[in-house]
Amino acid sequence: MRIAHKKGRVERKHGMLQDHLIKEMRLRNISSIEEANRYLDEEFIEVHNEQFGKAAKDPQNGHRPLNPKEDLEKILATRSERCISKSLSIRYNNQIY
């Protein structure tokens, strides 16, 4: 049975990088982590970005600073109160844990 992947572009890019990058490093006789890191930093990433990079539709930075009143621990978490039974189990979404 074959499972379809929903992250096709990301996985194709990852597969291409695994295949292409390893072959390119072999052709250059790169055999150590230090040499590989140097090659990535000094050559590969720049060439790769020139070939595959895409400019943003809107060059304006859409990030904004975090408001001091905002608490990421509360914003990014789902919490709900539960009672523990005598058998040390809890019920959540009609499931017993």
Steps between C-alpha positions, in 0.01 A plus 500: 500500500641838402439804715460834324700786645344843535834680527601422144706811424691484826569130466602530134741779597635288786545200270670716237733646760587157637572365154663804338696622800657163576603449136643852481701447818636170368609668177687758708660230719342643813541240772476677835232695683726805509551493121127446445407794724752722326364401157141563612580840649733628229352358178200272496238712677572809291483309170192307613318820603586669168360203311190424709437810711192709444445862599210570733192662346515766770855584615373663820580302817169374641640410842417715796653509846330301773280714720625480862141420609490191274598172666608241243463221758127576512456586131668186364359251750164327535417428859191349654420395852437130561411286799704189569293192579570249775667283235731794415346554156359814338239553229572734207306521172309184590827311546620355828866541575 
